[in-house]
């Protein structure tokens, strides 16, 4: 099947994809990539991510939104789950070696990934569906001879050019030999899938360019590298990170997702507007001028609508308004069943409602645990005597159901 620029609308979409600001770099150049897409020639593009967390965050969502636009233009889109590379550990932007995951950890982490990304990109289109592959399909079959031959395409000096390795050398921190294997294996993904282009974040450019090198040497084929920006707080520089567990994760129910976006610092509004919505860019300045509360709500609505539909987004917005603007309690609060055999703090930690007993005590000391009638609970050993609703922090509610 050939991708064709069927209408002026397709040309406008391509131009908007470049102008919006999500795409920050392309190799060999943005101009050559633009010309390739405008030519109508169909390309095969892949995007890979390692299952280092059970959930995918909005920083990944923007990549799937971008890919879906390419898919709708007729291009072949392949999503790669790096189940093998996750067991090596990507050193990108890491001051120390990343934890190497076990097979069971990898399987557990990616168990619900398809369900999470399904609203963002179509795997069911009858004509041109996106597909999913796992790099264990080919990387686990490489022999030592294969790996040595692949490694012969690179020098140690090239590997040491990576910023994080330079920093570790400066800090006299260790660089493990297996970390050199990661860009080699990710680079081979391009060869195994036989792609024309790879989509990545700016933190993955080194790895993607390794694939460009291997494609040229092993298949005499030029591969485009399309680098999208990373979603970060413009003031602090903090990134949404799957492996660090930071950011807004998209496996949340609509109301909680809406609330998580509303809880973000105000400087995050514009990055989310640009990257995770398709609200026209000519509306950005007016929306930002309306104030952070309204701007954030518009962004949150657009994101929740994309993931869960318009009805769910309206309900989530109303739920947020009732809960936090009018002092109400949301309808879909989490419940835990409590038998009074163990301290309440332990039950809340096990349920994932409070991250640790230390955080529970910190919340108690700061007056951050309240009953439904807004009474502060000051005793860290508090034990409910009846079913009740607790407010934890500013925006979280939990219903304690006594067994």
QUIUR-V952021 format. One line per field, one symbol per residue. psi: psi as a letter, one per 40 degrees, with the letter a starting at -180 (. if undefined). A space follows every 10 residues. Layout:
# QUIUR-V952021
psi: ???
This chain:
# QUIUR-V952021
psi: hhhigdiddd dddddddddd edhdiihdid dddddddede hhihiihiih geieihiddd dddddddddd ddeeihhhhh hgddddedhh ehfheihihh iiddddddde deddddeded iheehddgii ihihedddde ehiddddddd deeiidddde ehdddddddd efiihidddd dddddddddd ddegidihhi ideedddddd ddddddddef hhhihhhiii hihdddehih hddefiahie eiiddddddd ddeiideedd dddddeifhh deedddddee iddddddddd dddddddeid dddddddddd dddedeeahi dfiiiihhee diiddddddd eedhdidddd dddddefehi ideehhhehe fhhieihihi hhadehihhh hh.
